[in-house]
Amino acid sequence: MASRPLVIHCSGPDHRDVLRAEPPAIRPGTCSVHFAELAELRQRRENLYDLLDEKERERAARFKFEVDRERYVLGHGWMRELLGHYTGVPPKDIVAERGRFGKPYLPNGRLTFNLSDTKDAVVLAVALDMDLGVDVETVDRRVDHNAVGAHYFTPEEQEHIARSDDAKRAFLELWTRKEAVLKASGVGIMDDLRSLRVDQAVNKLTIAHPEFIALAAPEYHVRTWRIGPAHLISLATPMPLEHVLLFGA
């Protein structure tokens, strides 16, 4: 079976406050991350829905539960609004295509982006000329971290979680790192998450998943932040960043 090395550099979690300011233009080697709780966007739902294209509206209509439909509409409408800000294209006219495993991208220009949501929040990361991945989680979610960790995490990661003062938060910090790396690669999901160790500052791995071998960068740099008392964000990029700006809604 074919395999190759992969290095994942991890830092954090660090506490960060969001900026309430107009985002500047993206420069090479930097990234802007936008975080919003759904409650902050809810009063704008009608306007954000109007920004969606026909396919997005059809997908929103297919959700069985209203809470999932609302999260989709708010997140994707806000994403269009932000992409319009960075590209200068009217939000309703933004055209995104999808990669082999469904990761959306803009076919023209240098801007790259990635969207993530959790039950009560959404996050969008934006950069230039790099395949990035972002993941957000709320510590308020219900999860059996022992059972899930035993299935998806390495023994060393499980030990790291067990030693933590807050096992659930430690689990979610590692989970967001794994998800961010997979999203950055464009694979999006992979059965063997144990092949991605992310508890150390430098994790030297050997990967064997065929699609992951083909799409992953030689290394990833992952930053993890704690946003307020209830949310975690991890950002994965194929190169170290000069700086990251974190904005609120």
C-alpha positions in Angstrom: 0.0 0.0 0.0 1.3 3.5 -0.9 2.1 5.9 1.9 3.9 9.2 2.4 4.8 11.5 5.3 2.7 14.4 6.5 3.7 16.9 9.2 1.0 18.8 11.2 2.1 21.8 13.3 -0.3 22.7 16.0 -0.6 25.7 18.3 -3.1 26.8 20.9 -5.7 26.9 22.2 -5.4 30.6 22.7 -8.1 32.9 23.9 -9.1 35.5 21.3 -11.6 38.3 21.2 -13.3 39.1 17.9 -12.7 42.5 16.2 -15.7 44.7 15.4 -14.3 46.6 12.5 -14.4 46.7 8.7 -12.2 43.9 7.4 -9.2 45.1 5.3 -8.2 43.6 2.0 -6.6 40.2 2.2 -2.8 40.2 1.8 -0.7 37.2 0.8 0.4 35.2 3.8 -2.5 36.4 6.0 -6.0 35.1 6.7 -9.2 36.7 7.9 -11.6 34.6 10.0 -15.2 35.7 10.5 -17.2 34.3 13.5 -20.9 34.9 14.2 -23.4 33.3 16.6 -26.6 32.6 14.8 -28.5 34.8 17.2 -26.5 37.8 15.8 -27.7 37.0 12.3 -31.2 35.9 13.0 -32.8 39.3 12.6 -31.3 39.6 9.1 -32.6 36.2 7.9 -34.9 37.6 5.2 -32.1 39.7 3.7 -29.6 36.9 3.9 -32.0 34.5 2.2 -32.4 36.9 -0.7 -28.7 36.6 -1.4 -28.9 32.8 -2.0 -28.9 31.3 -5.5 -31.6 28.9 -6.7 -29.6 25.8 -5.8 -29.0 27.0 -2.3 -32.7 27.9 -1.8 -33.6 24.4 -3.1 -31.2 22.8 -0.6 -32.5 24.9 2.2 -36.1 23.8 1.4 -35.0 20.1 1.7 -34.0 20.3 5.4 -36.4 18.4 7.5 -36.0 20.5 10.6 -36.4 24.3 10.8 -33.3 24.7 13.0 -31.1 23.1 10.3 -32.8 25.2 7.6 -32.2 28.4 9.5 -28.5 27.6 10.2 -28.0 26.9 6.5 -29.7 30.1 5.3 -27.9 32.3 7.8 -24.5 30.8 7.2 -24.6 30.7 3.4 -26.2 34.2 3.1 -23.6 35.7 5.4 -20.9 33.9 3.5 -22.1 35.4 0.3 -22.1 38.8 1.9 -18.5 38.5 3.1 -17.3 37.0 -0.2 -18.9 40.0 -2.0 -17.0 42.3 0.3 -13.6 40.7 -0.6 -14.2 40.2 -4.3 -16.2 43.3 -5.2 -18.8 41.1 -6.8 -22.5 41.6 -5.7 -23.2 38.8 -3.2 -26.1 37.5 -5.3 -23.8 37.1 -8.3 -21.1 35.1 -6.5 -20.6 31.8 -8.4 -18.9 28.9 -6.6 -17.9 25.5 -8.0 -17.2 22.3 -6.1 -14.1 20.1 -6.0 -14.0 16.4 -6.3 -15.2 15.8 -2.8 -17.6 18.8 -2.7 -15.4 21.5 -1.3 -16.6 24.9 -2.7 -14.2 27.3 -4.4 -14.3 30.4 -6.6 -13.3 29.5 -10.1 -11.9 33.0 -10.9 -9.4 35.0 -8.9 -7.0 34.2 -6.1 -9.5 34.3 -3.1 -9.9 31.0 -1.2 -12.4 30.4 1.5 -13.9 27.7 3.8 -17.1 27.7 5.8 -18.0 25.7 9.0 -21.0 25.8 11.3 -22.1 24.2 14.5 -25.5 24.3 16.2 -25.4 27.9 17.2 -22.5 29.6 15.3 -20.9 29.9 11.9 -17.3 30.7 10.8 -15.8 31.7 7.5 -12.0 31.8 6.7 -10.7 33.8 3.8 -7.2 33.9 2.3 -5.3 34.2 -1.0 -3.7 31.4 -3.0 -3.9 28.7 -0.4 -6.2 25.7 0.3 -7.4 26.4 3.9 -9.8 24.6 6.2 -11.7 25.8 9.3 -13.9 24.1 11.8 -16.0 25.5 14.7 -17.6 23.7 17.6 -19.6 24.7 20.6 -18.7 23.1 24.0 -22.4 23.1 24.7 -23.1 20.3 22.2 -23.8 16.8 23.5 -21.1 14.3 22.6 -19.9 11.1 24.2 -16.2 12.0 24.0 -15.0 8.8 25.5 -16.8 6.6 22.9 -16.0 8.8 19.9 -12.4 9.3 21.1 -11.8 5.6 21.4 -12.9 5.1 17.8 -11.3 8.1 16.1 -8.3 9.2 18.3 -4.9 7.8 18.8 -4.0 6.3 22.2 -1.8 9.3 22.8 -4.6 11.7 22.0 -7.0 9.7 24.3 -4.4 10.0 27.1 -4.1 13.8 26.5 -7.9 14.1 26.8 -7.9 12.0 30.0 -5.3 14.2 31.6 -7.1 17.4 30.8 -9.1 19.4 33.4 -11.9 19.6 30.9 -12.1 16.4 28.9 -14.9 17.4 26.7 -13.3 20.7 25.7 -10.0 18.9 25.1 -11.7 16.4 22.9 -13.4 19.1 20.8 -10.1 21.0 20.5 -8.5 18.0 18.9 -11.6 17.2 16.8 -11.7 20.7 15.3 -8.0 20.3 14.3 -8.6 17.0 12.5 -11.6 18.5 10.7 -9.8 21.6 9.7 -6.9 19.6 8.2 -9.3 17.3 6.2 -11.2 20.4 5.0 -8.0 22.1 3.9 -7.0 19.0 1.9 -10.4 19.0 0.1 -11.1 15.4 1.2 -13.6 16.6 3.8 -14.1 13.3 5.6 -12.1 10.2 6.1 -12.8 7.0 8.0 -9.4 6.6 9.7 -9.1 9.8 11.7 -6.6 7.9 13.9 -4.0 8.5 11.1 -4.2 12.2 12.0 -2.5 12.9 15.3 -2.9 16.5 16.4 -2.1 16.7 20.1 1.5 17.6 19.9 3.2 20.9 18.7 4.8 18.9 15.8 3.1 15.7 14.6 5.1 13.6 12.1 2.8 11.2 10.5 2.6 8.6 7.7 -0.6 8.7 5.7 -2.0 5.9 3.5 -5.5 7.0 2.5 -5.3 7.2 -1.3 -7.3 10.4 -1.8 -5.6 12.0 1.2 -2.2 11.2 -0.2 -3.2 12.8 -3.5 -4.7 15.9 -2.2 -3.0 16.8 1.1 -0.2 19.3 1.3 3.2 18.1 2.6 2.5 19.9 5.9 -0.3 21.8 7.7 -0.1 24.6 10.3 -3.1 24.5 12.6 -4.1 27.2 15.1 -6.8 26.7 17.7 -8.7 29.5 19.5 -11.2 29.7 22.3 -13.8 32.3 21.4 -15.7 33.4 24.5 -16.8 30.7 27.0 -18.5 28.3 24.6 -16.8 28.1 21.1 -13.7 26.7 19.6 -12.2 27.4 16.2 -9.3 25.6 14.4 -7.7 26.9 11.2 -5.5 24.8 9.0 -3.2 26.2 6.2 -0.5 24.6 4.2 2.0 27.3 5.2 2.7 29.4 8.4 0.7 32.6 8.3 2.1 36.1 9.0 -1.0 36.9 11.0 -4.7 36.0 11.3 -7.4 38.6 12.0 -10.6 37.4 13.7 -13.7 39.4 13.1 -17.2 39.2 14.6 -20.5 39.7 12.8 
